[in-house]
Amino acid sequence: MRTELNLIGKPVSRHDAWAKAKGDQLFSDDWSMPGMLFGKVLRSKYPAAVLKRIDTKKAEELPGVKAVLTAKDVPVNEDVTKFGQMRDVGGGFEGLYRVLASGRIRSKSEAIALVAAESPETAEEALKLIEVDYEVLEGVFDPREALKEGAYSVTGDGCGNVIMRTKICDGNIEEAFKKCDVIVENDYETTPNEHAYLETEGGMGWIDENGVITLRVGTQVLEHYRTIAKVLGLPHNKVRNIGVPVGGGFGGKEDITVEMYIALLVQKTGRPVKMVWSREESIESHSKRHPEYLHYKTGATKDGKILAQEVSIVMDGGSYTYLTPWVQMYSTFAAPGCYKIPNVSVKSVSAFTNNTFNSANRGFGAPQVNFASERQMDEIAARLNLDPVELRRRNVLHDGDRLPSGHVPRGHIALKELLDKVNKELNRSSKPDRLPDGRKVGRALALGHMVYGRLNFLHDSSRVSIRLELDGSVTLRAGVPDLGGGQASVLAQIVAEELGLEIEDVHPYIMDTHLTPLCGTTTATRQLYMSGNAALKAAVQMKEKILEKASALSGCPVNMLALKNRKVYSVIEPETISIPFVDVIKHLSNDGEVLENIAQFNAPFTEVPDLNDIKGELNPDITYTCHGVELAVDEQTGKIELLRVIAAADAGRVINRNSCEGQLEGGCVYHAWWPTMEDLKQENGITMANSFSTYLIPTAADVPDIESILIESGGGLGPYGAKGIGEPADNSIAPAVVNAIRDAIGVGFNKMTVTPEKILNAVLSFKNKE
Amino acid sequence: MNTMIIEQEFEYVKPGSLFEALDILAQTNNVKIYAGGTDLIVKLKTSGINMDAMMDINGIPELSELTASGGNGLVIGSAVKLSRIEKHPAVKSNYSALFEALMSMASVSVRNMGTLGGNLANASPAADTAGPVICYKGILELMSRSGIREVPAEDFFISSGVSAIRPDELLTRIKLPAVNKNTGAKFIKTGRVKSDIAKVSFTVVIEREGSKIKSCRAAAGSAAAKPVYLRTVSESLKGRIMTRELITETVDRIAGIIEPIDDQRTTAEYRKELIKVIAADAFSKAWSLSGGKLI
């Protein structure tokens, strides 16, 4: 019988909280082994070139060097890009994955050779001894240029630089524009940004006592072991990743990073090998968020009803396909915004360039279009002389509304509640025009919507196992990479809740490809939804068994029994009928019952849509957010200061309040400075800002208190009605910031990066015009 | 480049006395001084340094002393950590502009390592403490086997990365003379985030006599190839009655004098705009701290 929830929704301490707070937690770089070698990657000097010749002789002769590998030494150097899916999708989705460069080099920092040596210094020296002859080519660095007729061919196959084209259409856009009183057209540009995790990519590997290539590498996708096995020419059961808690991922550790190189060097040398990237190597070589060039044309009636929206998107995919087509699906899907618009056309195209490849970054294609569509709303409101909040109120999606693809979201749509709550909090006192020190004050908000759970046509699934121990504790096994978001702890919390235990009674063993059931990737804001449901299913099935046994022991019917405080008790006579949890386990064991249970949860399955006319449900459900910002703009210097940030989301159901608020706050910090400060300064394929002294991110000293508002509609598809929160948490903050700048000084910025220098120029020219 | 290791080979020495340190400097070529390492180690990793030996001065007792001197003056050993200086009560009360500069620097962890001596001897145009030390008439004591030189801070900086220190000399102490009463001071810096190197910084120390400026010293950071003492502007203000108009006129002059560059952090043009704003702010705040009223 379901009683009141004991742990769910509470601010529970995570199982690993103390270890992390005290610095006891071991991360990738903390592991070592006797006889360990140090691996290092030689990377291309040029963003566009042909690799003419590599001579590794001098490097191999350097004392202490144990292996130098180039493309010819890799058993299977080319495969298609996978990221943990259980199903081959094919089509244009899976591009070339090349381990080491051969032929045409597509970006600076592309891996050319690998070295393993007795010390990091020797490995570094060996890299300098590798002779590489390049034929430098012109390259192309802007996707709009790359799409032109006769543009430089990034792949060299002469088939143009298009990665993928997609389209979503609904209604009749041409006719609808004729009925509009105002039409607002703008170009938007978003910049690539760096994930900036604390821990750079790293890990180690060795051959274990059974001849298995064993890795201890932090990753978001344990399932890359399959690609590693293929590249090494081994069966899947001969490559194992034990995983380590990840010091931040944000999508940057979704693609293969060090694990392939380590595995190759271990296979070649037979020795343990460690590889950790420096901050500069990490920033220069891992993926970035896709820069997008967006054109929005929106038509509305004079009473503020949006009738039509036409969007075109050009995405920079960078040097290789990686996750570009998937990100593009998200951008295309989210482009119309949070509104019920009867006539919509979204066309998107992604292109290869010679920039660092672009791939997953928290939000996965949604933040770019969310920035543009929410900026667009404030521009329409200004044109109609209407309050931007009121314009949103008149157009937001409600339960039962159909999206342009024809899909009706399964979960609750809380946009109206979020809008009203944030608006009320933001304007709880009237806005001063200026602060006492003379700075102008701006206030604005923005809505956001982002899916959680993978694309349905990936046929996603997750498995979790629990084992009852004879002392009444529980061992939970789940192949869930924990990125610091509490992805593992939440599973223990769910199992503890269902079995009437405390969270410390459930110990999670996580992220081992061959000893824990595979949970799928920690990406797509899917772990709570997918693995949470699998854990819930495993626990509920086990609970039934426990209650049946307790019923037999007590004579009390099963539906009158409940689990709480480490006891099975009768809800009618809790004083007289109460059996310690551990005693029931002992009875189950004596009677030869299986004390272990693995359960699998499957997401909805659909087929790959027609990319020229996308219809139907792409993802299972959507999380909605709203961000409110109050900021000050110094008109003399162009400097902005965030004064207040309000972050609101419909979490469906909060599982761990600490973690959920942490995600909301982290999301704000992650993206509040994306439009105004973070700048990689990419120049012709070279990342100039490759360290934290040149690529600045805010520190705690820059961030104001963030006020969190969590709505719990119960309308999610996760356990207890939860929705995913990880990525949606960063989605609507960026447009809220830029909208607030517009509110303060009357100038709307559509192209990132909105620096103080640009704001000052805008203020000066705005004043001149007046 | 691999910033996880130091590739360069060098000798590391850690003298236990000033005598020993000066001997090493006299006898060894290409010695780099390690005080806090917050710049030196980064440079070693990123670009390498022409250096045969690294001399760690943290074992020399005199250089880690922070003492009050005549009146309310202060003598700061060159290896004293920035965080220790910022916590000294006399710094906050008597040298508020220096205190503000220290608090604006990097992060707590970097200030726990970095030193005042290092920040000055590194001779970066952006050195935050340079402006306050110049404006408080700081004297830098340079010692070698052949003797002691005392160099006024305003003459210490030659160009970016180059100071008045000779290869055989060691910066040993920074002496800040007593501050007269009716003095107000202000340091203002603008960065991209709170923990950043300055786009521009400005320091002013004003001594007031009634409604007149008795003396004034102003300096600008990240505004030229070195930290600059704005001598002519400072001297021209002597004896003037402080007014808003005077501030406006002065900051326009300053914007005309400085020679900033375009770099990673901002543009020369923006720096010229920015310095007018922060200098005007600094002048009016320093004047008010000196007890003066702005008319």
Interface residues (C-beta under 8 A of the other chain):
Chain A: K40 P120 E121 E124 E125 V276 S278 R279 E280 E281 D634 Q636 T637 K639 M677 K681 M688 A689 S691 S693 T694 L696 I697 P698 T699 A701 D702 P756 E757 L760
Chain B: M1 N2 T3 M4 I5 E7 V42 S107 T190 R192 V193 K194 S195 D196 I197 Q264 T266 T267 Y270 E273 L274 V277 I278
